[in-house]
Amino acid sequence: MSRNRGSRPANAARMGSAPQHEQADLPALADREGVLADLERVICDAWASFDRPRASEPELDEDLATRLGSPLPEEAGDAEAALGDAARILDASISPSRPLYLGYIGSTGLEVGVLASALAATYDANLAVSAGGADLVEQQSLRWVADFVGFPLAEGSFTSGGMISNLTALLAAREKALPGSRAEGIGGRRAAVYCSDEAHYSVVRAVEVCGLGSAAVRRIPIDSRRRMRPEALDRALAADIAAGVTPVAVVATAGTTLTGAVDPLDEIAGVCASYGDRGVWLHVDGAYGLPAAAVPSTAALFTGLDRADSATLDAHKWLGVQKSCSVVMLREADRLRAAFGHEERYLLHEGDVVNPVDQTLEYSRPFRSLRLWMAFRVHGAAQYRAWIERTLANARRLTELLRAAPDFELLHEPMLSTVCFRHAPSGVADLDEHNLRLARALQGDGRVFLAPAAVDGRGCLRVCFVNFRTTPDEVEYVLEVAREFGERPAELP
């Protein structure tokens, strides 16, 4: 990292030319402007590298890898050298911002999110208590994302991810179904939570943390489109209620992680509403798929979302911003306060006004919403809809290519932007093992990053299109590279 060191700023001495721990005034970098200039180059180089797929993934050089095992430094070091090492480490790391990162559910790494992250880190506002203007941005961001997907928002919060968002909603549901459980526990009361057989494991983990135990999870069978079967849900609810079990919540998935299936929300909402005066709490886990509710080609899949009691969405997935930026939204006010509100001598209330921490599980809560707020401000909802439609078109394009290719097999009918398939060349006896080895080879090669998976016990390749940088031509390249390795099965790792 070379830069022109010409003239130093007039206040260089104040910023600290002495070693860091010897500065008597401020813990400031010795050359703020110079280091920021270096950082600007690093970020711009990274952004440029995200515009097109790389021919290969670089490996960390041996010298730096060795130094990463060194002990805690006692003396001050050089900020420029540390920044240079960090840049090399990250360049040799797997980044979901690259256009052919198709494994798991990544993001786009929108450039405006980097700016928002830098600003949020600079001011380090804590949204556990009143943070002034940051509180207003958070509330506006909640309204914007709810409007974008069509959820009737009464209250909500930004969290660290889908796990915490799902947990937040289920804790609110537990307090409604089992009043007083946050203080007294569930005691001898029996309770259950219902989800599809393809729901994310975070639902099970949240149920465990809620104190209900994983045995309280009822996995509801799925149909041929991999969606929860409402009639099976109805039978499970009726059987539990007859046995004295209290339903806490039904968790419908709006875009499963494995195949992108969207449960029939309206039918499930009808089943939930048919039980008791208040019905059973319906939570929609839309961490991955809910942004597709905003676009014409898939909006109908989300009919009934407005009947849900709560919903989650990870903006660090299909809305393109950096981790972590998740949203939990509730249809009824004061449910979060019932689940999390508290009185402490170090955190007083002014009258009946709640502190932000009275509505969240977290105390130290960074200004996550600024990323999404900046993204909506800069790009606008219309551009987002166009981007999402393009990723959906990429999934449809891959599906067409798979149907036309005799050596590939499509394992499900995609509803959103996730496609599971496998390479099925003649002469390979164990296709499951072949595809798992093929996935490892592709990840090692680095040109295309996809994930191994299993659908109905069949080993396969899984891709998820959520990166706005991926082009239709690059979709065809996925199969080209997979075929290149797959046609040499003896060489697969």
N, C-alpha and C positions, 0 to 999 in steps of 0.2 A: 504494500500500500504506500505508494509514494505520493507526496503532495508538496506544493510549494510552501516552504516555511518562511519565505521572505520576511515580512514585518510581523511582529507579534502584536496582539492587541495592547492598547495602553494600560489596561487593567490586568495584564498578565500576572503581575506580582500578587494582586489581590486574589486572583483565581488560584494561586498556589504554585509557585515554581519549586518549592521545597517538597520533600517526600510527603505523601498524603497525611500520615499520622503526626507530622510535625507542624502542620498548618494550625495557626492559632485562631484564625478567623472563621472560615467556612469549610465544610467538607466538599469543596468544589474541585472539578477537574482542572488540571494545570492549563489546558488549552481547549476550552469549550468549543470555540468556533472551528478549530482544526479537527477535533474529533468528530464533530457533526458533519464536517465536509467529507471525512472518510466514510462515515455512516451513510451519507447520501449516495456515495458511489457504490457502496455495497448493496444498498437497497435497489438502486436503479439497475445494477447488473443483475440482481435476482429477478426483478420484474421483467427485464428483457429475456431472461432465460425461461420464464414461464410462458412466453408467447408461443413457443413452438416446442414440440417434444424433443428430448435429447437423444442422441444416438446411443448413449450408454450412461450409466450412473457412475460417477467417480467414487473412488475409495479413499478413505482417510489415509494420509501419508503416515509412514511408520514412525517418524520422529514425533509428530503431534500425538499419535495414538499412545506412544510411550509416555509422553509428558502428561497425558490425562490420568496416569496412575501415580503422579507425584503427590507428596503430602501437602498439607495446608501451608500456604506461603506466610511467612512471618513478616517479611518486609514488603514495602509498597512496590508495585510494579508499574509498567508503562501501559496506559490506556489504549494507545494505538496498537501495541502488540497484542493485547488481550482481545481487542475488537477484530483484528486480523485472524486470530485463531478461531474466534467464535464464528466468523464468516466461513472459514474453511470447514469447520465442523458441520455447520448447517448445510453447506453446499453438498456435503457427502451424506446428508441425511435424507430420508424419504419425505417429500413435501407433497401434500394433496393439492397444492396450487398448480402443479404441472398438468397439462391438458390430457395426458394419458395415464394419470393416476385414476384408476377406475375401481380400485379395491375398496372394500368396506363402504363407508359413506363419507366422502371427503368434503371439500368445499372448493371455492374458487380463489379464496385469498384476495378479495377485492382490495385494490390499492388504497381506496379511501378508508378501508378498515385499518390499514397500517397507520394512517394519519391520526385516526381517532384513538387508536391504541396508544400512540405516542403521547397525545394530549392527555388522555386519561391517566397514564402512568406519571406524567409530569406533575399534574395537580394532585393525584392520589386521593381523590375525594372518597370518603367512606359513606356509603348509602345505608348504613345501619341506623343512623340518626339523621336529622334534618341536614341536608347538604346544600340548601339554597337552590340555585338555578339548576343543579344536576337533578334534583327531585322533579322539576317540571319537565325536563327532557325525558326522564324515565317514564313519566305518566303519558306524555305525548307519544313516545315510542310504543307503549302498550296499546294505546288507541289505534295507532297507525297499523300495527301488525294485525290487530283484531279486525279492523276494517278491511285489510287486504285479503284475509281468508274468510271473512264473514262470520265471525264469532261475536255473540252479544256480550261484550265485556262489561262487568261491573267492578272487578278488581283483579289484580294480578301482580306478578313480580318477575324480574329477571334473575336467573339462577346460573349455576356453573355448568349445567348440562341436563340431558333428558332424565338421567337417574334422579337428580335432586328435584327436578320439576315433577316427575311422576310421584316421587315420595311426598312432595308438598301437597299435591292434590289428594293423595290417598290419606294423608293425615287429616286433612279437612273433612274428607268423606267419613273417616273413622269417628271423628268427634260428632258428626251429625247422626250417624247410625247408632253409635254407642256413646251417648252423652256422658261426659265426665271421665272418659277413658284416658285422656291425657294426664289426669291427676291421679286416678285410682287404678289405672290399668284395666284390663278386660276381665280380670278375675276368672270366674268360672264360666263366663259367657262364651259361647261358641259363635264364630263369625267366619265369613268366607268372602273371597274376591274372585271374580270370574274374568277369564280372558281366553283368547283363541289359542289353539295348539301351536300357532306360529308367533305368538306375542313375544316381545323382547324380554330377555331375562331380567332386565331392570324392574319389571313388574314383580317378579318373585322376590327379588332383593328388597324392594320397597315394602312388600308385605311382611317380610322377615323383620325389617327395622321397625315397622309399625307394631311389632309385638304379637302379631297374629300367628306367626309360624308358617313356613312354606307349605305345610299340610293344608292350610286354609285356601290355597290356590286351586281353583277348579279350571282345568284346561278343557275348553269347549271344542268339540270336533269342528273341522273345517270342511267346506264343500269343494267341488271340483276346481273352483277358481281360487282356492286357498283362503277363503273368507270364513269368519265365524258363522256357524249355522244358528240363526235366531230361534228355531224351534227346539234345538238342543239346549240352548241357553234357557229357554222357558222351562223345559223339563228340569234342568238342574236347579233353577231358582225354586220351583215348586217343591221339589224333593227336599231341599235344605230347609225351607220355611216349615214344612210339615214335620221335620225332625228337630225343630227348635233352633236352627242355625240362623243367625242374623246376616243377611247380605250387606256387606259394607259398600261395595262398588262393583260395577261392571266396567272393565277396561276394553274398549274397542280400539283397534289399531288402524290408523290412517296411513298405511304404507309400512308393511312389515319389513324388517331388515333383510330377511332371507330372499323374498321374491317381490316385495313391493305391493303386496295385496292390501286392498282397502276393505275393511269390514263394512257390511251394509248398515250404516249408521242410523238411518231412519227406522228401519225395522227393529234394530236393537233398542233404539230409544222408545219405540212403542212397547216392547216387552218390559223395559224398565218401568215405564209409566203405569203399567197395569198392576203393579204390586203396591197395595196400601195407598194411604192418602197422599204421601209424599213421594212415592215411587222409590226406586233404587237409584243411587247416584251413578250417573254415566260419565265416565272419564274417557276422553279420546287421546290416545298416545299418537300424536302426529309429529313426533320429533323429526322424522325424516320427511314424510310425505305431505304434511299439511299445506305447504306452499302451493301445491298443485290444485288446491281448492280455488285458487285465484285466477286460473286460466281456463279459457273456453273449452279446450279439448278434454279436460278431465274434471271440470267443476261438478258435473252431475254425480260423480262417484262419491261426493262428500255431502249429498243431500241428507239433512238431518243433523248436521253439525251444530246448527243453532239450537237444538234441543238438548245438547250435552250440558252437564253441570260444570265441567272443566275440560281444558285441553292444553296440551303442551306442544311446543314447536322449538326446534333447535335452529336458530338463525345461523349458526356456524356450520350448517349443512347446506340445504338448498337455497338459502338466502345469501350465501357467498361470503359472509364475514368470518373473521378469525375466531378461534376458540379463546375463551369459552363464552357463549352468548345464547342462553336458552331462555324460553318464556313459558310461564304457566299462567293461564287465564281462567277466571271463574265467572260464572253467570250470575251468581248471587253475592251481594255485598256482605261483609263481616264474617264470612266463613273462615278466612285466613286468620282474622283476629281471634276467633273462637279456638283455632288450633294452635296459635303461637303467641297471643298477647300475654303480657306479664308486667308486673310492677317490680322495679328494682330501685334502690336508693341512689345508685349511680346513673340511672337513666330515667329521669322524672318525666311525667306527662304534664302538658298544659291543658287543663280541663279534660275534655273527652277526646282530644286529638291524639291519634295513634302515632307512635314512632314507626318508621319503616321496618324496624326489626320486629315489630309486633305482627308482621305479615309474612315473615320468612323464617326459614330454618337457620339461615346463616347470620352471623354477627358482622364480621369484617367482610363487607360486600363491595367489590370494586365497581367502577362506573362502566359496566358491560354494555349498557344500552346505548352508549354514545356511538359505538360502531354501527349499529343498525340505524340509528337516527341519522348519522352522516350519510350512510348508504342510500337511505330513502331520499334525503335532501338532495344529494348529488345526482343520483340516477333516476329516481322517480318510479312510481308503481308500474307505469306502462313499459318501461325498459325491463323491469323485473319480469313482467309477464312474457315479454318477447324472449328473454333469456331462458325462462323455464320451459316455454314451448319448444325452444331449440333443443334442449336436453331430452325432452320427451320424443322429439323427432329422431334424435340420435338413437334412442332405444328402439324405436320402430324400424329404423334403418337396419340396425344390427339384427333384429328379428327377421326381417325380409332376407338378409344375406344368409342367415342360418338356415332358413327354410329352403333356400335354393342350393345349399351346399351339401352334397351327399356324404361328406366326411364329418359333418357336425350334426349334433342333435339338440334341439330346443326342448327344455324340460318343463316349461310352463308357459302359459299365455300372459305376457307382461301387462300389468294394469298401469304402472307408472314408468319409472326409468331404470328399474333393476331387471337384469336378464341373467338367468342361469342356463348354462348350456354345457355341452361337453364334446370333446373331440372323439370321434368314433371311427377310426380308420379300420379297414379290413385287416385281419390277421392279428389283432391285439386281443388276447384272451381276457384280461382283467381290465375293463374300462375304468373302473373306480380308481384303481391304483395308477393307471396310466394318466388320468386327469389330475390326480393329486400331485404326481411327479411333474406333470407339465406345468401346473401352477407354480411349483417351486422354481422350475427352470425359468419361467417368465419373470418372476420376481427377481431372480438373480441376474438376469440379463439387463433389466432396467428400462428397456424401451417402452414396454407396456406393463403397468402394475395392476394386476387383478388379484382376486382372492380365491382360494380354494373353498369349497362349500359342499354340503350334502343335501340333496332334495329327495325325500322319501328313500333315504338310505343309499342313494346313488351319488358317488363322488363326481364333482363337476367344477366348472369354472364359473365365477360370478363377477359381473360388472355392474356398476351403478353410475349412471350419467347424472351428475349434479354440477359439474364444472362448466361454467359458461364459456371457457376457452376452447373446449373440444369441438372440432369441426367434423362435418360429414366425411371428409376424406380420411380423417384419422380413425373414424369408426371402421372403415374397410381395412385399415392397417392392423387393427386388433386381430382380425382373423388371419391376415397374412403372417404376422409374427407367430401366432399360435400354431398355425399349420407348419411353419418353418421348423419349429422345435418338435412338434408332434409327429412329424413324418420320420424322425430319427429316434424312435423310442428307446433304442439301446443306449443312447447317449444321455438320456434324462437322468437327473440326480436321484 
